Amino acid sequence: MELWVNLGLVVIFLLVLILPFRIKRVEHNLEIFLFSCGCFALTLAGFLSLPGETTGWTTTIVREALVSPLDVVTVLGIPIGIVQIVFLVGLIIFFFYHHLQGAILGLVGRLSLSWIVFLLIVVLGLISSIISAILAAIILVEIVNALPVVKKAKVEIAVVSCFSIGLGAGLTPLGEPLTTIVVSKLAGDPYHAGFLFLFDKLAAYIIPCVFALGLAGVFLFRRSHTGDPALECIVERESLRDIAIRAGKVYLFIMALIFLGEGFKPLILEFVVTIPAAGLFWVNIVSAVLDNATLAAAEISPVLSLPQIISALMGLLISGGMLIPGNIPNIIAAGKLEITSREWARVGIPLGLILMGFFFGVLFVPDLLGFG
């Protein structure tokens, strides 16, 4: 039974990885497709019994899937989640879109588009650990959507920016769920992780990478931008119905990621966490289609050495930008800018592999050559 269940989970993983690129109907209904796959994976996982772990459908996981999209932080006693933020910001833009368009027009009038692209990628990447990756992504899509550039350039700017936001969010527990989980798990001996723990350990890798991504974004932009004078700086005013639908899609998307992460937990616990650090760095590329918070919860432990923790986190943070399901900012950007899975992958996969290769060299090659 265990063998067949594991094979079934592998098949579902391959379907999640392949079908959005091969079938248009799947691509256009990605939220429903991922939700369905998550339900199947969770059902299969229920046939397995792991020591000390509950698998499959439980009231806990159902409650988490229903509540998590609506409850990330509490402000003045009111729970606020990703869905409310997306909806409220949509309403703000709906009522104040003339002011927003004027602000972006003023920005375009004062700075060259190349500088805007560079600053957008770098600034949002650096502040995402404070304002959260979610809010950074919402700011990103509204600015990119209004820029007077061709669709190809918008896709490239959005993808590179989401890499930057995802990496930058890894610097504090405020950035994203992954970092909150990691700091919580390492709060005791021997690390006594506090608010600045991740910044102290990862900033030397992440901050230079954010600036490098800014330069990469400018390079891609200059290559794609046609300079068509007919293109205008326009902030589209969505209907209230469109705003509500987008918030609903985000809700379903997050539920899907929770179900997928929980459904694949048996595979993660049985196989992934037993891999050595260098292998784990590459195996974490599955974060491109799975919730990286689930992977972090399974992998990160106080018994790991600091190099193991750093390599696992860098693998998760980088690969999360490669495909749309890999990170919440990707989901927000792809939905608002109508970026298809294939368009995202065309930029995200090569960029992600380059970053993975570079950081593998930084983290592991010196040890492999005997210089560590």
C-alpha positions in Angstrom: 0.0 0.0 0.0 2.8 2.5 1.0 4.5 2.0 -2.4 1.3 2.7 -4.3 0.5 5.7 -2.3 4.0 7.2 -2.8 3.7 6.5 -6.5 0.4 8.2 -6.6 1.8 11.2 -4.9 4.7 11.3 -7.4 2.2 11.2 -10.2 0.2 14.1 -8.8 3.4 16.1 -8.4 4.3 15.5 -12.0 0.8 16.5 -13.1 1.1 19.8 -11.1 4.5 20.3 -12.8 3.5 19.5 -16.4 -0.2 20.1 -17.1 -0.3 23.9 -16.7 2.2 24.1 -19.5 0.5 21.6 -21.8 -3.2 22.1 -21.5 -4.7 25.6 -22.0 -7.8 24.9 -19.9 -5.6 23.9 -16.9 -3.5 27.0 -17.4 -6.6 29.2 -17.4 -8.1 27.6 -14.4 -4.9 27.0 -12.4 -6.5 27.7 -9.0 -9.1 25.0 -9.4 -6.6 22.5 -10.9 -4.2 23.0 -8.0 -7.0 22.8 -5.5 -8.2 19.5 -7.0 -4.7 18.1 -7.0 -4.3 19.1 -3.4 -7.4 17.3 -2.4 -6.3 14.1 -4.2 -2.8 14.3 -2.6 -4.3 14.8 0.9 -6.7 11.9 0.4 -3.8 9.6 -0.7 -1.6 10.7 2.2 -4.4 9.6 4.6 -3.6 5.9 3.7 -0.1 6.3 5.2 0.8 6.1 8.8 3.9 8.0 10.0 5.3 7.9 13.5 4.3 11.0 15.4 2.6 12.5 12.4 -1.1 12.8 11.4 -1.7 12.5 7.6 -4.6 13.1 5.3 -7.8 14.9 6.1 -8.0 16.2 9.6 -10.0 19.0 11.2 -6.7 20.8 11.9 -5.7 20.9 8.3 -9.2 21.8 7.0 -9.3 24.6 9.6 -5.9 25.8 8.6 -6.8 25.9 4.9 -10.0 27.8 5.6 -8.5 30.3 8.1 -4.9 30.9 7.0 -5.8 33.0 4.0 -7.8 35.2 6.2 -5.6 35.4 9.3 -1.9 36.3 9.0 -1.6 39.2 11.5 -3.9 40.8 14.0 -4.3 44.6 13.9 -6.4 46.3 16.7 -7.9 42.9 17.5 -9.0 42.3 13.9 -7.4 39.3 12.0 -6.1 40.3 8.6 -4.9 37.9 6.0 -3.8 37.8 2.4 -7.3 37.8 1.0 -8.4 40.9 2.9 -5.2 42.8 1.9 -5.7 42.0 -1.8 -9.4 43.0 -1.6 -8.8 46.2 0.4 -6.0 47.4 -1.8 -8.1 46.6 -4.8 -10.8 48.8 -3.4 -8.3 51.6 -2.6 -7.1 51.6 -6.2 -10.7 51.5 -7.5 -11.6 54.7 -5.6 -8.3 56.5 -6.0 -7.0 55.2 -9.3 -6.7 58.8 -10.7 -4.3 59.7 -7.9 -2.3 56.6 -8.5 -2.1 57.2 -12.2 -0.9 60.7 -11.5 1.7 59.5 -9.1 3.1 57.0 -11.6 3.0 59.5 -14.4 5.0 61.8 -12.2 7.5 59.1 -11.5 7.8 58.2 -15.2 8.3 61.9 -16.0 11.2 62.3 -13.5 13.1 59.1 -14.0 14.0 56.9 -17.0 12.1 53.6 -17.3 15.4 51.7 -16.7 15.9 53.5 -13.3 12.3 52.8 -12.4 12.7 49.1 -13.1 16.0 48.9 -11.1 14.5 50.8 -8.1 11.3 48.8 -8.2 13.1 45.5 -8.0 15.7 46.6 -5.4 13.5 48.7 -3.1 10.7 46.2 -3.0 13.1 43.4 -2.4 14.8 45.2 0.5 11.6 46.3 2.2 9.6 43.1 1.7 11.0 41.7 5.0 9.4 44.7 6.8 6.1 45.3 4.9 5.7 41.6 4.0 6.0 39.9 0.7 2.3 40.2 0.1 2.1 44.0 0.3 5.3 44.3 -1.7 3.8 42.2 -4.4 0.6 44.3 -4.5 2.6 47.5 -4.8 4.6 45.8 -7.6 1.7 44.8 -9.8 0.0 48.1 -9.6 3.2 50.0 -10.7 4.1 47.4 -13.4 0.6 47.3 -14.7 0.7 51.1 -15.3 4.1 51.3 -16.9 4.1 52.2 -20.6 5.9 49.1 -21.7 5.0 46.0 -23.8 3.6 42.9 -22.2 6.8 40.9 -22.6 8.7 43.6 -20.6 6.0 43.6 -17.9 6.3 39.8 -17.5 10.1 40.0 -17.1 9.9 42.9 -14.6 7.3 41.1 -12.6 9.1 37.8 -12.5 12.5 39.3 -11.6 10.8 41.5 -8.9 9.1 38.5 -7.4 12.5 36.7 -7.1 13.7 39.8 -5.3 10.7 40.1 -3.1 10.8 36.4 -2.2 14.5 36.6 -1.3 14.2 39.8 0.6 11.3 38.5 2.6 13.6 35.9 4.0 15.5 38.4 6.2 12.9 38.7 9.0 10.0 36.8 10.5 7.7 39.5 9.1 8.4 38.7 5.5 6.5 35.5 4.9 5.2 32.3 6.7 8.5 30.4 5.9 10.6 32.8 8.0 8.1 32.9 10.8 8.2 29.1 11.0 12.0 28.9 10.8 12.6 31.5 13.6 10.0 29.7 15.8 11.6 26.3 15.3 15.1 27.7 16.1 14.1 29.8 19.0 15.6 27.4 21.6 19.0 25.8 22.0 21.5 26.0 20.4 20.5 29.0 18.1 18.1 31.1 20.3 16.8 32.7 17.1 15.4 36.1 17.5 14.0 38.8 15.1 17.4 39.5 13.5 18.6 35.9 13.3 17.9 35.4 9.6 19.2 38.8 8.8 22.5 38.1 10.5 22.9 34.7 8.7 21.4 35.4 5.3 21.9 39.2 4.5 25.4 38.7 3.1 23.9 36.4 0.5 20.5 38.0 -0.1 21.2 41.8 -0.2 23.9 41.6 -3.0 21.6 39.2 -4.9 18.7 41.7 -4.7 20.9 44.4 -6.3 22.1 41.8 -8.9 18.5 41.1 -9.7 17.9 44.8 -10.2 20.6 44.9 -12.8 19.3 41.7 -14.4 15.8 43.2 -14.6 17.2 46.3 -16.4 19.1 44.1 -18.8 16.0 42.1 -19.7 13.9 45.3 -19.8 16.2 47.0 -22.3 16.2 43.9 -24.4 12.4 43.6 -24.5 11.3 47.2 -24.4 10.3 48.5 -27.9 10.2 52.1 -27.1 6.8 52.4 -28.8 5.6 56.0 -28.3 2.1 54.9 -28.6 2.3 53.1 -25.3 0.7 55.1 -22.5 1.1 55.0 -18.7 -2.4 53.8 -17.7 -3.8 52.4 -14.4 -6.7 50.2 -15.3 -9.8 50.6 -13.2 -11.1 47.2 -12.4 -14.7 46.6 -11.7 -15.7 45.7 -8.1 -16.7 42.3 -9.5 -13.1 41.7 -10.8 -11.6 42.8 -7.5 -13.8 40.3 -5.6 -13.1 37.5 -8.1 -9.3 38.1 -7.8 -9.5 37.9 -3.9 -11.5 34.7 -4.2 -8.9 33.2 -6.5 -6.1 34.1 -4.1 -8.1 32.4 -1.3 -8.5 29.2 -3.4 -4.9 29.3 -4.4 -3.6 29.5 -0.8 -6.0 26.6 0.2 -4.6 24.6 -2.7 -1.0 25.2 -1.6 -1.8 24.1 2.0 -3.5 20.9 0.8 -0.6 20.2 -1.6 2.0 20.8 1.1 0.2 18.6 3.6 -0.5 15.9 1.0 3.1 15.6 0.0 4.3 15.7 3.6 4.8 11.9 3.7 7.2 12.1 0.8 9.0 15.0 2.3 9.4 13.4 5.7 10.4 10.0 4.4 12.8 11.0 1.6 13.6 14.7 1.4 14.8 15.4 4.9 17.3 12.5 4.8 19.3 14.0 1.9 22.7 15.6 2.7 22.9 19.4 2.6 24.3 19.8 -0.9 21.6 17.5 -2.3 18.9 19.1 -0.2 19.8 22.5 -1.7 18.9 21.1 -5.2 16.0 19.0 -4.1 14.4 22.1 -2.6 13.8 23.2 -6.2 10.4 21.5 -5.6 9.6 24.7 -3.8 8.8 26.0 -7.3 5.5 24.1 -7.1 5.0 23.5 -3.4 4.5 25.7 -0.4 8.0 26.5 0.9 6.6 27.0 4.4 5.6 23.3 4.5 9.1 22.3 3.3 10.8 24.5 5.8 8.6 23.1 8.7 9.7 19.6 7.7 13.4 20.3 7.0 14.5 22.9 9.5 15.4 21.7 12.9 17.8 22.8 15.8 19.8 19.6 15.2 20.9 20.9 11.8 24.2 22.7 11.5 24.2 26.4 10.5 25.6 25.6 7.0 22.8 23.1 6.5 20.1 25.6 7.6 21.5 28.3 5.3 21.8 26.0 2.3 18.2 24.7 2.8 16.8 28.2 3.2 18.6 29.6 0.2 17.4 26.7 -1.9 13.8 27.3 -0.8 13.9 31.1 -1.2 15.5 31.0 -4.7 13.4 28.2 -6.2 10.2 29.8 -5.0 10.4 32.3 -7.8 10.7 29.8 -10.7 7.0 29.0 -11.2 3.7 30.7 -10.3 2.7 28.3 -7.4 6.1 28.7 -5.8 5.3 31.9 -3.8 2.4 34.1 -2.8 3.9 37.2 -4.6 4.0 35.1 -7.8 0.4 34.3 -7.5 -0.6 37.9 -6.9 1.5 39.2 -9.8 0.4 36.5 -12.3 -3.2 37.0 -11.5 -3.2 40.8 -11.8 -1.0 41.0 -14.8 -2.5 37.9 -16.6 0.8 36.1 -16.9 0.5 32.5 -18.0 2.4 29.6 -16.6 4.5 29.3 -19.8 5.3 33.1 -19.8 6.4 32.9 -16.2 8.5 29.8 -16.7 10.2 31.2 -19.7 11.8 33.8 -17.5 11.7 32.2 -14.0 13.3 28.8 -14.8 16.5 30.1 -16.4 16.9 32.8 -13.9 16.2 30.4 -11.0 18.7 27.9 -12.3 21.4 30.6 -12.7 20.9 31.7 -9.1 20.8 28.1 -7.8 24.1 27.3 -9.7 25.8 30.5 -8.4 24.8 29.9 -4.8 25.7 26.2 -5.0 29.2 27.4 -6.0 29.3 29.9 -3.1 28.0 27.5 -0.5 29.5 24.2 -1.4 32.3 24.3 -4.0 34.9 25.6 -1.5 34.2 22.6 0.8 34.2 20.2 -2.1 37.6 21.5 -3.2 39.0 21.4 0.3 39.1 25.1 0.9 36.2 25.3 3.4 
